[in-house]
């Protein structure tokens, strides 16, 4: 299958310095010349080495970036790259020869002035700062790197690891930075991203991890090739693993770590810094509490039968990218369509729902949320089947405003599900809007594909009292989304309060924002600062109280106040980062910026050495060496990105999108390669700049659509009530003829009961490995069967097993 594009002009984009290959380099040629600018200028970044240390559920990451100037003039190298949105960047230093320069955290404007002054006077300077638009993008400037000289940059951050559906802990090293869509009229300047297709990245990446846990480490998995896991002791509580050589930069580096007896409530007490000013956060002990609330089984065995479910689907051009670059059978939008089918079939009767989709504009299937019925679900699924990645850019703010402008349905709690590849430039605006409306809904977010903004996806869920999921590489979207639906169907936890029982001489200052959402088995993190003296043998106690379906519940944790060993200042930095983010959000929500709160953020950032949106790391080499002479050449170091050809052409044609300095020409190069393969020697469509202006139709190869999954085929036939009809389509889905399915039916049983029992047997017998995807719709089917009070159910199950070749027990069907 192929798709044709016509009348798309590529070379009208504003290109300041574009990255292309020199004379269509082969792999060998690239290794010798590196990636060159359009003026044949080499990129100065040579390698990135990342060392990860995981203790329990906290990760410390040290990245070393090696720069080398092979030109004959001094350089300023600027590298814009992604980091986890919740990372606490706590160290930045540079080594030139034998000279080590450790950066200080300063107010951002002051840091910029210091950096500019240093370059003007011929000194070397280094600047690291967080983007004003999104906390998951950083800019690193290496100034005045003399000809022939190298500089080694060390960057360190700490972050918590997210708990996954299967109890694994997820660490993600963002290696892909896709361009961010900057909507019309959005606040602030665009996030300037210099990036190239992942296959053209000129520098190397090495990655190693060490894992420490009090109990055995079960396994470590990754979406990338790893060398075998090596245990460092016989108890298997320490292990190391490395990224296999030859990482292609075609995906983020993701680790899933599994512990035995994981997710126990814990409290880590960390002693303060002796040299810190008394009474400050860094001087006092800080406690990190990990709580895993357990709800009563009676509550968890039932799901709510009401709610207003609003689904917001990204249909921007980037959603046409493949879910997995190694298996290009399924696109992001295709996976989203399949997931919507499962979601809609799993919703309870009596609820309300609506579906929005967005790109440069937005659409909704119904003017307002409608009651769940056979008629409305059929209409919605027809529209879902027609959904494609054809709406242009990524304007997520306007559809959110429209959703929030709609009155909530009485007695139907609103649950918002947002699906996006998360490439937007107005992240803070979007998160603030969700926060402003957090009292009227819960927001569940899903980041699809490599390069999705962790700040956006995590921020939506955190401020919306929901849960965030990331779907990358070979991940299936369906099980993760269905886990979030289970959370949404859990009874809402209300009246949450946290109380402390500490020695009389000790007082507590909570650094974390109030807990607004609790889900069964999911971790809740709390950071607190302790002030006052207590004996090392003293204990503290924290109690979380809440109301669940009208019944008061509580979870309690007792812990020792004796400081832990070997934690350094990790807990302090995470606590400082949590408080900084909370204060920044308060400032964002004020019409007039509170200078007092901003000053508090700056002071806390400087004091703790943790970056913020108002500060930056600055290092200046003030040794007595000669001043560096001559004007600086600026070199933008490209970050890898994943981009699909159809998205490229559409993106470049839109003036609302800022893709950094190189995107259009680099993508034009890719299209040039496609054209060259199909039409060697034809120069007629090349512009004078060597960029294609596609006036004629260009055929871009599209992946063939696979045959529909048998599970989805069966699910699509289920009725809103939960039953199936005895029809030829069902027989085909079961792999039988209509006659084979109809003949064994007990005569006393009606056709719908027989069909529904057959569908349930098939699900349990052939799809038990993906039960988490169909469990909710099977529960609905079982409830429908029980309500029919049909005769001969046992006989039906026996006949169904015989027909399908299964051995499913009646009790396991829930009937």
N, C-alpha and C positions, 0 to 999 in steps of 0.2 A: 504494500500500500504506500502511496506517496501523497504528499500534499503540495499544492502549488501556491506560490506567492507572487503577486504582481504589483508593479507600480510602487515599490518601496525604495526610497532614496536613502542610502546609508550615509553618504559623506557630507550631509549638511550639519551633522553634530559638531559642537564646539570641541575641537581636539587641541589640547595644549601640548602634550607630549605623549605619543602613542607607542605602545610596545608591539613590535612585530618581529617575525623571525628574519634573519638575514638570508636572503636568497633561498627561502624555503628550506631551512636547515633540516637535515636528518638528525636522528638521535645523536649520532657520533659528532656531528657538526655542532649541535647545541652544547655538548659537553666542553668543547674547546672554546666556543665563543660566548657562551652564556646567552641570556636573553638580552637583546639590544633594543635601544630606543630607535625611533624612526631615523635619528641622526647617527646611528651606529655607536651609541654610547652604552657601555656595560653597566649592569646593575651591581651595586657594591655589596649587597648582602650575600654571603657565601653559604652559611649553614645555620641551622637552629638545632640546639640540643636541649631536650626537655627531660628533667628528672622529677618523678612523682613519688611522694611518700604519703601513704595512707595509713592513718592510725584510727581504728574504729570507723567512724563515718566522716572524718575530717581529712581533707587532702591539702598537702603543701606542695606547691609546684614551683620549680626553679627552671627558668628558661635562659639559655645562654645563646646570644646571637653574635656571630662573627662577621664583621664588616672588613672589607679590604678595598683600598682605593688603587686601582690599576691604571688610572689616568694620569696625565701630567699636570693637573691643576687640583687645588683643594676642592673638596666636595661638601655639600650638605645633603645627607640622605634622609628621606622622610618615608616612614613605613606606617601605614594605617592597617590595623589588624584586629581580630576579634579576641575577646576573653569572655569567660562565663559572666553573665550579668550580675551575679551575686558574689563575685570574687572580691576579696580584700587585698588589693595590691599594697604590699608592705615593704618592698625593698627594690632599689634601682641603683645600679652602680656601673662604672665603666673602667676597663683596664686598657691602658695604652702603654705598650712595652712593659716596664716594671712598675708603672705608676697606677695606683688604684684610687679612683675617685668615687666616693659614696654620695649619692644625691640626697638632698634635703627636700622635705615637703614645704612648699610655700604657697601663699595666696596666688591664684593663677595669673593675674595681671602682673604681679610683682615678678613671678617666675619668668614670664614672657619678656619683660623688660631686661631682666638679668641675662637671659639667653641672647637677646638681640645685642645688648651692650658687649657681651663677651665676643660674639662674632665680629662686631665692628672693630674691636681692638685686636683682632687676630688671635684670640684665645679659642681653645677647643671647649665646646659646651654640649650638653646632652639634656634633652627635655622629654618627659613622658607625661601625657595628660589624657584624661577621660573626655570623650566627646560630650558636648553640651546637649546633644539630642538623644543619645542613648548610652547607658552605662556599660554596654557590652562591646563598645568600640573604643580603642585607644590609638593614640598617635605617638610615635617615637621619632624624635629628630636627633640625628647625629651631625653636629655642626663642626666645620673646619677639620675635616679629615685630610691630612696632607698627602701628597702623591707618594705612593709606595708604602703607606703606613696602614696598619691594622688596628682595629678596636674591638674588644670583646665586651659586650653588653650583658649584664646579669639582671634579670627581672624575676621577682618572687611574689607569689600570691597564695592565699589560703582560701578554701571554700568548703562548704558542707556538701556531702554527696546525697543525691535524691534517692528515695526508696522507690523501687519499681514494683509492678504488680506481682512478680514472682519472688519478692523479698530480696532481690539483688540490689546492690548499691551502684548507682550509675555515676561514673566520671566521664566528662566529655572535654577533650581538648579541641577547641574550635580551630580547625585548620583551614576552613573554607569561609571566605567573606564575600557574600554576594552583594551587589550594589543595592542600596536602599532607595526605595521609591519615595520621592519628596512630593507630597500632595500640594495642589494649588492652595495658596493662601495660608499654609501652615506656618506656625511660629518658628522663628530662628532660621539660620542658614542650613543648607543641606549638609549631610554627612559625606564628605568628599572621599570616595573610595577609589583607589587605584588598584585594579585587579586584572588578571588575565585568566584564560581557561586553565583549569587545573593541570592539563598535560604540558603546559608551557612554563611551569614554575621553574626558575633557574637555580634555586638553592635547595639544599638537602635537609631532611629532618631525621633526627635520631631520638628515640623515646624509650625510657626505661622506668619501671615502677617497682617500689618496695612496699609491701603490705604488712602491717602489724596488727594483731588482734589478740585479746586475752584468750579466746577459744579458737579451735582449729579453723583454718581457711579451706573451704570446700573446693572452690574452683574460681578461675578468672577467665572470663570470655571477652571477646572483642569483635567488632565489625571489620577489623583489619587483621592481617596475618601477624601472628605472634610467634616468637620462639617459645619452646615448652616451658611451662611454669616450673620453677625450681624452689623447693622448700629449703629454708635455711636452718631449720632445727627439726628434731624428731617429733616434737609435739605438733608440727605443722601450723604453728601460730605466726610464723614469719615466712614470707615468700618473696620472690623476685621474678619479674617477667620483662621481656623486651619486645619492642616492635621489630618485626622481621625487616631485613634490609630491602630497600627499593620502594618505600612508600610513595604512592603516585599523587598525593594531594588531591585525590578525587573524592575524598570524604573526610568528615571530622573523625578524630581518633576517639573511639568510645570504649571504655572498659566497664564490664559488669562484674562486680566482686560479690562472692557468696560466702557467708560465714555460717558455721554450725551454731545453732542456738542464737541466731541473730535477733536484733531488734528487742533487746531487753531494756527496760527503763534504766537510764544511767544519769549520773551527775558527775561532772568533772570540775573540781575546784582548782583554780590556777592562782598561784601566789603573784602578788604585784611586783612591779619593777622597782628594785631598791633605789635606783638613781632618780626615779620619777618624783615630781613635786607632790608632797603629802596632800591627801584629800582628793586627788584627781583619779580619773578612771584607771590610768596605767599604774598608779601606786597601790590601789586597793585590790584585794582578791576579786576575781570574776568567776562566776559559776555558769557552766553550760549544762542545761537540763534537756534530756531527750526523753519525751514521754510517748508511750504507745497505748492510748486508751483502748480498753476492751469493753464493748457493749454487752449487755445481757443477751443470751442466746435467744430468748423469747422475742426480743426486738429484732434481732438480725434475721430470724427465720421468715419474717414478713417484709414486704416492700410496700411503699405507699402507692395508692391507686389514683393519685391525683397529681396535678402539676401542670404548668405551662412550659412546654419545651420549645425553645427557639434555637434553630440551627443556623449559623452564619458561615457560609462556605466561600473561601477564596477562589475566584475564577480569573485571577490575573494570568498573564501570559506565562509566568514562571511555573504555574501549576501543570503545564504541559511537559515538564521535565519528568524523566523516569524516576520511579521510587528508588531503584537500585541500579547503579551504573554498570554493574556486572551482568545484570539480567534485565534487558531493556524491553520486557514484555508489558509492564504495567506503569502507567503514568500516575502522577499524584492525583490528578482530577479523577482518573478512573478508579483509583482506590477510594477516593472520597465518595464517589457515587455508590460503590459497593457497600461502604460503611454506612451510608445513609439508609440503604435498604435494610440492613440489620437493625439499625437504630429504630427506624419507623415501625418495623414489625415487632420490636420488643417493647414498645410503649404500652402502658396499660389502658384498657378501656376506661373512659370517663375523663381522661386528661385532655388538654388542649395543646396545639402545636402550630408552628409556622416555620418556613424555610426562607432565609435570605441568602442572596449571593452577591458578591461585590467584585469590582475591578476598578476601572476609572469612574464607574457609576455603580448603582446597586439596584437589585430587583427583589421582589418578594412574591411568593406563590399566592398567598392570600392577603387581602388588604389588612386583616388583623388575624390574630390567632383563632383557629377554629376547633370545634370539638372533634375528637378522634373518632372516626367512623369509617365504614367500608368505602363510602363515597369520597370522603376527603382524602383518605390514604391513597386511593387509586389515582385521584387527580394529582396528588403530590408526587407519586412515583413516576407518573408519565412525564412530569416536568423535570424530575431528577435525571431521568434517562437522557434528556436532551441537554443537560448541563455540559458545557465544555469550557476550556480555559481560553475564553474569547472576549473577556471584558477589559483587556488592556492593563492599566496600572493597578496600584494597591491602595485604594481609598477606603480604608477601614473605618475612619472616624465618622463619616456621614451615616452609614447604615446603623452604626451603634447609636448615634443620636436619634435616629428614627425609631429604633427598637425601644429606647428608653422613653420616648415621647408617647408611646402607646400605653394606655392604662392597663394595669395588671388585672387579670381575671380574678374575681373574688374567690377566695378559698382555694386558689390554684397557685402554689408557690412557683415563681418564675425561675427556670433553669436555662442558662445560656451556654451553648456549645459553640466555640469559635475554632474553625479549621483554617490555618494559614501557613504559608511557607515563611512568614515573618520577616519580610524584607521591606520594612517601612522606615522612613526617616523621622517621623513624628511620634516616636515611641512614648515619650513622656506625656504628650497630649492625650494619647489613647488611654494610657493607664490612669491618668487623672480622671478622665470621664467615667471609667469603670468604678473608680473609687468613689466618685461623687454619687453614684447610683447603687452602691453596694448594699444599701439597706433594703432594696426592693428585689434582689435576685442573687443567685449564685452563678459564678462564671467558671466554666471548665474549658481549658485551652489546649490546643494540639498544634505543636510545631512540626511541620512536615518537611522532610528532606534535609540535606546538608546545608548549613549556613543559616538556618532559621534563628532569629534573634532570641537568645535565651532571656534577655531583659524583657522583651515584649511578652513572650509566652508565660514565663514565671510571674511577671508583673500582673498580667490579666487575672491569673488564678489567685494570686496572693491577695490582691485588692478586691477581687470579686468573691472571696470566701470559698473558692472551689479547689480544683486540682489540675496540675499541669502535666502533660505527657509530650514526649518527643518521639517521633517516628522517623528513623533513619535507616539507610542501608537495606538489609534484608528483613527488617522489622515488618510485621504485618500490622496494619493500622487497626484492624478490627478488634483484636483482644484488648488493646490498650483503651480504645474508645468505649468498649463495653464495660471495662472496669470502672471508668468514670461514670457511665450510666448507672452502674450499681451504687456508686457513691451518691449520685443525684437522687436515686430512689430510696436511699436510706432516710429515715426520719431526720428532720433538721434538728440539730443540737442548738438549744437556746439557753439564755441566762448563764453564760460561761463566766466563771470567776476563778481566780487563782489566789490562794492564801498561803502565808508563810508562818512557820513556827521555828524561831531561831533563838539562840541564847539572848538574854536581856541586853547585853552590851553590844549586840550586833544589829544593825539596821540594813535594810535592803532597798536598792534602787533598781527598778526593772528597766532594762535597756531595750527590750523587744516591744513592738507594738502589741496591743491586746489581742488575744487569740479570738478569732471571729468564726472559725470553722474547725470542727473535729470530725474525722472519719474513722470508722472501725479499722484498727490495725495500722493506721498511718501516723507517722512521727509528727509530734509537735515540739518545736525547739523554743526554749526560753533562755535568754541571757540576763543575768543580774549582777550588779555590783554590790559587794558586801563592805560595809563600813563599820569599824570597831574591832576590838580585840576579843578573841575567844580561845580557850585551850584547844590543843590539837585533837584531843579526844572528844570534843563536842560534836553534836549531831544537829542537822537541820531537817526540816520536813516541809514538803510542798504538797498542797492538796488542790486538785482541779475539780471544781464542782460544776455541774451542768444539769439541764433538764432535757429528758428524752421521752417523747410521746407523753408528756405530762408527769413523768415519774422522775424525781430527783436522783441523780447518780453522782458518783465521785471516784476519782483515782488518786492514789496517794503514793508518794515516794519519799523514803527516808534516806539521808545520805550523810557521809562524814564530811566535816569541814576541814579536814586535813588536806593541804594542797597536794595535787598529783605531781609526780616527777616527770621530767623529760618532755614537758609540753611547751617549753620556751614561753613565748607570748602569743601562741596561736589563739587561745580562747579570748584573750584581751582584744586581739585584732578583729576577730569575728564579731565580738560584742560591739566594738567601736564601729565596725562597718554597718551593723544592724541599726545602731542609733543614728549614724550619719544618714543612711537611706531614709529612715523615718523622718528626720528633721528636713531633709531635702524635699520629701513629699509634702510636708506641711507648708514649706515655702512655695512650692509649685501651685498649691491650692489657694494661696492668698492673692487677692487682686493686686494689692500693694505688697511688694517684697518687704519682709520684716528684716531690717539690717541686723537687729540683735540676734535673730535666729541664724542668719547667714554667718555672722561673726562667730557664733557658737560652733557651727559646722567647721569653719576654718580652724579655730582653736583646737577642736577635737581631732581634726585631721592631722594638724601639725604635731600635736602632742602624741598621738598614737602611731604616726608614721603610715597612716592608711589613706589612700587617695580618695578624693571626693570630686564632685562636679565643680567646686569652687577653688580647688587647689591643683597643683602640679608638682611633679618631681623635677628638680633642677640640679645639675652638676656642672661645675666649671673647673677646668684644669688651670690652676693658678700658679703652676711652677714657673721658673725663671727662664724657660727656653724662649727662643726667638719667636716673635709674632709671626703668624702665618700670613704670607703676602698674597695679594691677588684676589680678584673677585671669586666668590664661591659658585661652583656649578651645582644646581639642585638636581637630585636624582630621586624620583618617586619609586620606592620599592613595591612591586606588585604583590598583592595577596592572591591566593588561588580562589577561583569561583567556579561554580557549576552553572552552566547556562546551556539551554537547548536552542537549536538554530532558529526555530520558529519564534521563540521568545526574543532572541537577539534582534531579529529584523523588526519586530513590532516595537521593542524597547527603543531602538535607535531612532525610530520614526516619531517618537513621542518627545516633545520638548519639555515635558513636565518631569522628566527623570534625569537625575544627575548620576552618571556612571563613572565619575572620575575622569582621568586624563586619557585613558587608553582603550576603553571598552569598545567603542565603535570600530576603531581600526583593527583591534585584535579579533573582534567577531567578523569583521569584513574579511580578514585573513582566512578565518575558518570557512566562510562561505566561498571564498576564492578557491580554497582547496577542494570543496565539494564540486564547484563548477569545473575545476581543472580535471577532476577524475572523470566527469561525464562528457567533457567537451575539450579535449586536449588541443592546444594550439589556437583556440578561438580567442582573439584579443579584442573582439568588437565591443564587449560590454565593460571593459576596464575604463575607469576615468583617468584623467591625467595624473591624479595623485596615487594611482595604483590601488584605488578602492573601488569596489563594485557599486555601480548605480543600477539597481535591478529594475530595468524598465520592461524586460520581457519576463515571461513566466519562468521561475526557477523551481525545479523539482527538488524537494528536500526529503530524503528517505525517512519514513515514519515506521515505528515498530508495528508489526502485524498484530492485530487484536486477537488475543487467545480465545479459545472456546470458553464459554461461561463456566465457572466453577460449579460442579454439581450441587454443592451445599447452597450456593446462592440461587441456583435454579429452583431448588426445593423451597427455600425460604420465600422466594418471590411469589410462590403460589399460596402461601398462608393468608387467610382472611384476617381482617382486623380483630374479629372476636377470638381468634386463636385456632380455629379449625381449618382443615383442608377439605376440598371437594374431591369426590372421586371422578376424575376427568383424565383424558388422554395425556395431558401435560404432566400430571402427577405420575402416571405410569412410566412415562419417558424419563422423568427425573429419578425414579427408583430403578431404572434400567430394565423395565418389564413392558410387555404389551398390555393394552387395556384388558384383553381377555384374561391374561394371567393374573391381573390384579383383582378383577371382579369376581372370578369364579370361586375363590376360597372364602368369600365373605359369608359369615354365618347369616342365615336367613332372617333371624330375629333382630339383626343390628342394622341401623340405617347407614346410608352410604357415607355421610360426613363423619360419623364415629369411626367406621372402619378405615376411612382414608386418614384420619388424624392419628389413629393408633399405628398404622403403617409408617407414617412420617416420623413419629416418635421412635419407633423401633429402628428405622434406618439411621436416624441421628445418633442414637445410643450405640448402634451396632457398627457403624462405619465412620462416624466422625467424633468419637470420644476424645481424640487427641486435640480437638479444638472446641471442647465443650463450653469453654468460657465465652465463645462467640455466639452460641445459640441457646445457652441455658435459660435466659430470660424469656425468649419466645416459646421455649418448650414448657416452661412453667405456666405461661398463659394458655397453651394448648391443653395442659393437664387440668388446669382449673376449668376450662370449658368442658372437658370430658366429664369431670366430676359433677358439674352442674346438670349434665344430660341424664344422669342416673340410668345409664344404658345397661341393658341386660347382657349377659354372655361376654363380659370384658375379658375374663381369663381365657375363654375359648378364642376370642379375637387375638389375644397376644400370642397364644400357641400357634394359631393359623398364620399369623403374620411372621413369626420366627421361621416357620417352615417355608413360607414363600420366599423370604429374603435371605434365608440361610444364616440366621442369627440365633443367639442364645440369650436374649435380653430378658431379665426378670421383670415381672409386672410391677413389683414394688419400686424398682429403679426408675420407672416411668413417672412415678408420682401420682398414680391413679389407683 
